[in-house]
């Protein structure tokens, strides 16, 4: 088929990025914005050797699960690519994605449990990082358009809190008024939903930017919820954001949040799950699968600020936490003290090095909990887990593709897959969190 050639097609499934799949003369076409069972007039936009891409010319039979997109800039921003699906269809797509990832990457035909959700499908994020650009003397703040460096500005992002949106607009106005936007790279806001504490961080290109104190004073006086205003000097030429010297302009260098009855300190660089409502379900389920008793030794790899490890410590004999970010380990140790937990020990190490350290210490865990970044666990990390030989491994994943790959490796080393539980931590996006239980 040639570019711009048109035909009528029916969507028969989804790709992993949420695009609709349509087949024509044995060729698979990927169509952005097309939903399962929808019929549309399509036009070819690009042809590859064995597949192609098409666009919707006219939607002839829309799905009953299609909804109006409430956001004015969602089509340009790309941050919420499946906002046009209702919750039923989003859940169906995400469950399908998990199932297909296991089929493709682990050669396993799994039946995921019903996806866990909450009522909070908007205003759920507790963190936002907004790029700053200056074009023709005008400060721009927004999100990058997909596959570009174009900044799409917004006034009200539906997945951020209303307060975060207000602060972003105020910062934009202050940068324009003072004339220092060209020295800014990003603005980071963390908003703890349960305590209502806010951190604002300016990522700047050089130290001692004029006007930072003035901006901090203005924001702090306008919003008593702000407990921390920081700046970070990032002189790098790449896309790494949180690297450089930290300076506290106002208040503390951290904020605090509550989760499942415990209080956690969150600093600028420390990891904390971005959806507090779904995270409570995620961690509670992971702990339930772990079946921890008061004689168990637990290892929490990729422990961040110690959230799930400290929650596990309430049930366990001993918990060891491993995290590569030193600032997060500092927070984790403080979190243990604040919550009165003494049966934990934290190490600032890479996961594989931390697992090897615990092996050298002859730690014999009953349970290992892993919550790795999107790239999953390294083979060295998993090999170290196998050497420790825990009875149960609870794997919390933000990418079902790398999860399935790693599960396959666990199965090859004497473990059995017991349960696959998707959790919707990221409504209106194509991302899905998944918990699996592996037993020896």
C-alpha positions as CSV (number, residue, x, y, z in Angstrom):
1,X,0.0,0.0,0.0
2,X,1.1,3.6,-0.7
3,X,1.2,6.6,1.6
4,X,-2.2,8.3,1.9
5,X,-4.1,5.3,0.4
6,X,-7.4,4.9,2.3
7,X,-9.5,2.0,3.3
8,X,-12.1,1.0,6.0
9,X,-10.6,-1.1,8.8
10,X,-11.7,-2.5,12.2
11,X,-9.4,-2.5,15.2
12,X,-8.7,-6.0,16.5
13,X,-6.4,-5.3,19.3
14,X,-3.8,-3.1,20.9
15,X,0.0,-2.6,20.7
16,X,1.9,-2.2,23.9
17,X,1.9,1.6,23.5
18,X,-1.9,1.7,23.3
19,X,-2.2,2.2,19.6
20,X,-4.9,0.3,17.8
21,X,-4.0,-2.7,15.6
22,X,-5.7,-3.1,12.2
23,X,-4.9,-5.7,9.6
24,X,-5.1,-5.1,5.8
25,X,-4.1,-7.7,3.2
26,X,-1.9,-9.5,5.7
27,X,-0.2,-6.3,6.9
28,X,-0.5,-5.0,10.4
29,X,-1.1,-1.3,10.8
30,X,-0.7,0.7,14.0
31,X,-3.3,3.5,14.4
32,X,-3.0,6.1,17.1
33,X,-6.2,6.8,18.9
34,X,-8.2,3.8,17.6
35,X,-9.9,1.6,20.1
36,X,-10.8,-2.1,20.1
37,X,-13.7,-3.0,17.7
38,X,-13.9,0.6,16.3
39,X,-14.5,0.9,12.6
40,X,-12.8,3.8,10.8
41,X,-11.7,5.1,7.4
42,X,-7.9,5.0,7.6
43,X,-5.1,6.5,5.6
44,X,-1.5,5.1,5.4
45,X,1.1,7.5,6.9
46,X,4.2,5.3,6.7
47,X,5.1,1.9,5.4
48,X,7.8,-0.4,6.8
49,X,9.0,-3.8,5.4
50,X,6.5,-5.9,7.3
51,X,4.1,-3.4,8.9
52,X,2.8,0.1,8.6
53,X,1.2,3.1,10.3
54,X,-2.1,4.8,9.6
55,X,-4.2,7.7,10.8
56,X,-8.0,8.0,11.4
57,X,-9.7,9.9,8.6
58,X,-13.2,9.3,9.8
59,X,-14.4,7.4,12.8
60,X,-17.4,5.5,11.5
61,X,-18.4,3.2,14.5
62,X,-17.0,4.6,17.8
63,X,-16.6,2.3,20.8
64,X,-19.1,2.7,23.7
65,X,-16.0,3.0,25.9
66,X,-14.8,6.2,24.1
67,X,-15.0,9.4,26.2
68,X,-14.3,13.1,25.5
69,X,-10.8,14.1,26.5
70,X,-11.2,16.6,29.3
71,X,-7.7,18.1,28.9
72,X,-7.2,20.9,26.3
73,X,-3.6,20.0,25.5
74,X,-3.6,16.2,25.8
75,X,-3.2,15.5,22.0
76,X,-0.1,17.7,21.8
77,X,1.4,16.9,25.2
78,X,1.3,13.2,25.0
79,X,1.4,12.7,28.8
80,X,-2.0,11.0,28.9
81,X,-2.1,9.1,25.6
82,X,-5.2,7.0,26.5
83,X,-7.3,9.7,28.0
84,X,-10.0,9.0,25.4
85,X,-10.6,5.5,26.9
86,X,-13.0,5.1,29.9
87,X,-11.7,3.2,32.9
88,X,-13.1,-0.1,31.7
89,X,-11.2,0.1,28.5
90,X,-8.0,1.3,30.1
91,X,-8.2,-1.6,32.5
92,X,-8.8,-4.1,29.7
93,X,-5.9,-2.7,27.7
94,X,-3.5,-2.8,30.7
95,X,-4.5,-6.3,31.6
96,X,-4.0,-7.4,28.0
97,X,-0.6,-5.7,27.9
98,X,0.6,-7.6,31.0
99,X,-0.7,-10.9,29.5
100,X,0.9,-10.3,26.1
101,X,4.3,-9.3,27.7
102,X,4.4,-12.6,29.5
103,X,3.5,-14.4,26.3
104,X,6.2,-12.6,24.2
105,X,9.0,-12.4,26.7
106,X,8.6,-15.4,28.9
107,X,6.6,-17.8,26.6
108,X,4.0,-18.0,29.4
109,X,0.3,-18.0,29.1
110,X,-0.7,-16.3,32.4
111,X,-4.1,-15.2,33.6
112,X,-3.6,-11.9,35.5
113,X,-6.0,-11.2,38.4
114,X,-8.4,-8.3,38.0
115,X,-6.5,-5.1,37.9
116,X,-6.5,-3.1,41.1
117,X,-7.7,0.5,40.8
118,X,-8.8,3.5,43.0
119,X,-11.3,6.2,42.4
120,X,-8.5,8.7,41.9
121,X,-8.0,8.8,38.1
122,X,-7.1,12.5,38.1
123,X,-5.1,14.7,40.5
124,X,-3.2,11.6,41.7
125,X,0.4,12.5,41.1
126,X,2.5,13.7,44.0
127,X,5.4,14.8,41.8
128,X,5.9,16.9,38.7
129,X,9.0,18.0,36.8
130,X,8.4,20.9,34.4
131,X,10.9,22.0,31.8
132,X,11.7,25.7,31.4
133,X,12.4,27.3,28.1
134,X,12.8,30.9,26.9
135,X,11.7,31.7,23.4
136,X,12.0,35.3,22.1
137,X,12.2,36.6,25.6
138,X,9.1,34.7,26.8
139,X,9.3,32.1,29.5
140,X,7.7,28.8,28.6
141,X,6.8,26.1,31.1
142,X,5.1,22.8,30.1
143,X,5.8,19.2,29.1
144,X,7.7,18.0,26.1
145,X,5.7,17.0,23.1
146,X,6.2,13.3,22.3
147,X,9.5,12.6,20.5
148,X,10.5,16.3,20.4
149,X,12.0,19.1,22.5
150,X,8.9,21.3,21.9
151,X,7.4,22.5,25.2
152,X,3.6,22.3,25.3
153,X,2.4,24.8,27.9
154,X,-0.6,24.2,30.1
155,X,-2.6,26.0,32.8
156,X,-4.2,23.0,34.5
157,X,-2.7,19.5,34.1
158,X,-5.4,17.0,35.2
159,X,-3.0,14.4,36.7
160,X,-1.2,17.0,38.9
161,X,-2.7,18.5,42.1
162,X,-4.5,21.8,41.8
163,X,-1.9,23.4,44.1
164,X,1.0,22.1,42.0
165,X,-0.5,23.7,38.9
166,X,-1.0,27.0,40.7
167,X,2.6,27.1,41.9
168,X,3.9,26.3,38.4
169,X,2.0,29.3,36.9
170,X,3.3,31.5,39.7
171,X,6.9,30.4,39.1
172,X,6.5,31.1,35.4
173,X,5.2,34.6,36.1
174,X,8.1,35.3,38.6
175,X,10.7,34.1,36.1
176,X,9.3,36.3,33.4
177,X,9.1,39.3,35.8
178,X,12.6,39.0,37.2
179,X,14.1,38.0,33.9
180,X,16.0,34.9,35.0
181,X,14.2,32.1,33.0
182,X,17.2,31.5,30.8
183,X,19.1,30.2,33.8
184,X,16.5,27.5,34.7
185,X,16.3,24.0,33.4
186,X,13.4,22.5,35.3
187,X,11.1,23.1,38.2
188,X,10.3,20.1,40.4
189,X,7.4,20.0,42.8
190,X,6.6,17.3,45.3
191,X,3.2,17.5,47.0
192,X,2.4,15.0,49.8
193,X,-1.3,14.2,49.6
194,X,-1.9,13.0,53.1
195,X,0.1,15.7,55.0
196,X,-0.4,18.4,52.3
197,X,3.3,19.4,52.6
198,X,5.0,20.7,49.4
199,X,8.6,20.9,48.2
200,X,9.6,23.2,45.3
201,X,13.0,22.7,43.7
202,X,14.6,24.9,41.0
203,X,17.1,23.0,38.7
204,X,19.3,25.8,37.5
205,X,22.3,26.0,35.1
206,X,24.7,27.9,37.4
207,X,25.1,28.7,41.1
208,X,23.9,31.9,42.7
209,X,21.2,32.8,40.1
210,X,19.9,36.3,40.8
211,X,16.4,36.5,42.3
212,X,16.2,32.9,43.8
213,X,15.7,34.2,47.3
214,X,13.0,36.6,46.2
215,X,11.2,33.9,44.3
216,X,11.4,31.6,47.4
217,X,10.1,34.3,49.7
218,X,7.2,35.1,47.4
219,X,6.1,31.5,47.1
220,X,6.5,30.7,50.8
221,X,4.4,33.7,51.8
222,X,1.7,32.8,49.3
223,X,1.4,29.1,50.2
224,X,1.9,28.0,53.8
225,X,1.7,24.4,52.5
226,X,5.3,24.9,51.1
227,X,7.7,23.4,53.7
228,X,10.8,23.2,51.5
229,X,12.3,25.3,48.7
230,X,15.5,24.0,47.2
231,X,17.7,24.7,44.2
232,X,20.0,22.3,42.5
233,X,22.9,23.4,40.3
234,X,23.0,21.1,37.2
235,X,25.8,22.0,34.7
236,X,25.5,18.8,32.7
237,X,24.9,18.8,28.9
238,X,22.7,15.7,28.8
239,X,19.1,14.8,30.0
240,X,20.0,13.9,33.5
241,X,18.0,16.2,35.8
242,X,18.8,15.6,39.4
243,X,22.6,15.8,39.5
244,X,24.6,18.6,41.2
245,X,24.9,20.6,44.4
246,X,21.7,21.0,46.5
247,X,21.0,24.3,48.4
248,X,18.1,24.9,50.7
249,X,16.5,28.3,50.2
250,X,13.6,28.0,52.7
251,X,12.4,25.6,55.4
252,X,13.6,22.0,55.4
253,X,15.5,19.9,52.8
254,X,12.6,17.4,52.9
255,X,8.9,17.0,53.2
256,X,7.0,14.2,55.0
257,X,4.2,11.9,53.9
258,X,2.0,9.2,55.6
259,X,1.4,5.8,54.1
260,X,-0.3,2.8,55.7
261,X,0.0,4.3,59.2
262,X,3.7,5.2,59.0
263,X,5.4,8.5,58.3
264,X,8.1,8.9,55.7
265,X,10.6,11.6,54.9
266,X,11.0,12.5,51.2
267,X,14.0,14.5,50.0
268,X,14.6,15.9,46.5
269,X,16.3,12.9,45.0
270,X,14.7,10.1,47.0
271,X,12.1,7.8,45.2
272,X,8.6,7.7,46.4
273,X,5.7,6.1,44.4
274,X,3.9,8.9,42.5
275,X,0.3,7.7,43.2
276,X,-0.2,7.5,47.0
277,X,-3.7,6.1,46.7
278,X,-2.8,3.1,44.5
279,X,0.5,2.7,46.3
280,X,-1.3,1.9,49.5
281,X,-3.0,-1.0,47.7
282,X,0.2,-2.0,45.9
283,X,2.3,-2.3,49.0
284,X,-0.4,-3.9,51.1
285,X,-0.9,-6.6,48.5
286,X,2.9,-7.1,48.1
287,X,3.2,-7.6,51.9
288,X,0.2,-10.0,51.9
289,X,1.8,-12.1,49.2
290,X,5.1,-12.1,51.2
291,X,3.3,-13.9,54.1
292,X,5.9,-12.5,56.6
293,X,5.9,-13.8,60.2
294,X,7.9,-12.7,63.2
295,X,10.6,-15.2,62.6
296,X,11.3,-14.1,58.9
297,X,14.3,-12.3,57.6
298,X,13.4,-10.0,54.7
299,X,15.5,-8.2,52.1
300,X,14.1,-5.1,50.4
301,X,16.1,-4.5,47.2
302,X,15.7,-1.1,45.5
303,X,14.3,0.1,48.8
304,X,14.2,3.9,48.1
305,X,13.3,5.7,51.3
306,X,12.5,2.4,53.0
307,X,8.7,2.4,52.5
308,X,8.0,-1.2,51.9
309,X,10.9,-2.4,54.0
310,X,9.7,-0.5,57.0
311,X,6.2,-1.7,56.5
312,X,7.5,-5.2,56.4
313,X,9.6,-4.7,59.5
314,X,6.4,-4.5,61.6
315,X,5.8,-8.2,60.8
316,X,9.4,-9.5,60.4
317,X,12.3,-10.5,62.7
318,X,14.8,-8.5,60.6
319,X,14.8,-6.4,57.4
320,X,17.7,-5.4,55.2
321,X,17.2,-2.5,52.7
322,X,19.4,-1.9,49.7
323,X,19.3,1.4,47.6
324,X,21.9,3.1,45.4
325,X,20.8,6.6,46.1
326,X,22.6,7.7,49.3
327,X,20.2,10.5,50.0
328,X,17.3,8.0,50.0
329,X,19.2,5.8,52.5
330,X,19.7,8.8,54.8
331,X,15.9,9.3,54.6
332,X,15.3,5.6,55.2
333,X,17.3,5.6,58.4
334,X,15.5,8.7,59.6
335,X,12.2,7.1,58.7
336,X,13.0,4.0,60.7
337,X,13.8,6.2,63.7
338,X,10.7,8.4,63.3
339,X,8.5,5.3,63.2
340,X,10.3,3.6,66.1
341,X,11.5,0.7,64.0
342,X,14.8,-0.9,65.2
343,X,14.9,-4.3,63.4
344,X,16.1,-2.8,60.1
345,X,19.5,-2.2,58.5
346,X,20.1,-0.1,55.3
347,X,23.0,-0.1,52.9
348,X,23.7,2.5,50.2
349,X,24.7,0.1,47.4
350,X,23.7,-0.9,44.0
351,X,21.2,-3.8,44.1
352,X,23.7,-6.5,42.8
353,X,26.5,-5.2,45.1
354,X,24.1,-5.1,48.1
355,X,22.9,-8.6,47.4
356,X,26.5,-9.8,47.3
357,X,27.3,-7.9,50.5
358,X,24.4,-9.7,52.3
359,X,25.6,-13.0,50.8
360,X,29.0,-12.3,52.3
361,X,27.4,-11.5,55.6
362,X,25.7,-15.0,55.3
363,X,22.3,-13.5,55.6
364,X,19.7,-16.2,55.0
365,X,16.4,-14.4,53.9
366,X,13.0,-16.0,53.9
367,X,11.6,-13.3,51.7
368,X,13.1,-11.0,49.1
369,X,11.1,-8.0,47.8
370,X,12.4,-6.3,44.7
371,X,11.0,-3.1,43.2
372,X,13.5,-2.2,40.4
373,X,13.5,0.6,37.9
374,X,12.0,0.1,34.5
375,X,15.0,-1.8,33.2
376,X,14.3,-4.6,35.7
377,X,16.8,-6.7,37.7
378,X,20.3,-7.5,36.3
379,X,21.3,-11.1,36.0
380,X,24.0,-10.5,38.7
381,X,21.3,-9.3,41.1
382,X,19.1,-12.3,40.4
383,X,22.0,-14.7,40.7
384,X,22.8,-13.3,44.1
385,X,19.2,-13.8,45.1
386,X,19.4,-17.4,43.9
387,X,22.5,-17.9,46.0
388,X,20.6,-16.7,49.1
389,X,17.7,-19.0,48.2
390,X,14.7,-17.3,49.7
391,X,11.5,-19.3,49.9
392,X,9.4,-16.4,48.5
393,X,10.2,-13.5,46.1
394,X,7.8,-10.7,45.7
395,X,8.6,-8.7,42.5
396,X,7.0,-5.3,42.1
397,X,7.4,-4.0,38.6
398,X,6.7,-0.8,36.6
399,X,7.3,-2.5,33.2
400,X,5.6,-5.9,32.5
401,X,8.1,-6.5,29.6
402,X,11.2,-6.6,31.8
403,X,9.2,-8.3,34.6
404,X,8.3,-11.2,32.2
405,X,11.9,-11.5,31.1
406,X,13.1,-11.7,34.7
407,X,10.3,-14.1,35.8
408,X,11.5,-16.4,33.0
409,X,15.0,-16.4,34.5
410,X,13.5,-17.1,38.0
411,X,11.6,-20.1,36.6
412,X,14.8,-21.4,35.0
413,X,16.4,-21.4,38.5
414,X,13.8,-23.3,40.5
415,X,11.1,-20.9,41.2
416,X,7.4,-21.1,40.4
417,X,5.1,-18.3,39.4
418,X,2.1,-18.2,41.8
419,X,0.2,-15.0,41.0
420,X,0.2,-12.0,38.6
421,X,-1.5,-8.9,39.9
422,X,-1.7,-5.7,37.8
423,X,-2.2,-2.4,39.7
424,X,-3.2,0.8,37.9
425,X,-0.8,3.4,39.4
426,X,-0.8,5.6,36.3
427,X,-4.4,6.2,35.1
428,X,-4.7,7.7,31.6
429,X,-1.2,6.5,30.6
430,X,-0.1,3.2,29.0
431,X,2.0,2.3,32.1
432,X,0.9,-0.4,34.5
433,X,2.4,-1.7,37.8
434,X,2.4,-5.4,38.4
435,X,3.1,-7.6,41.4
436,X,4.1,-11.3,41.1
437,X,4.8,-13.9,43.7
438,X,7.5,-16.5,43.1
439,X,8.0,-19.4,45.4
440,X,10.9,-21.9,45.6
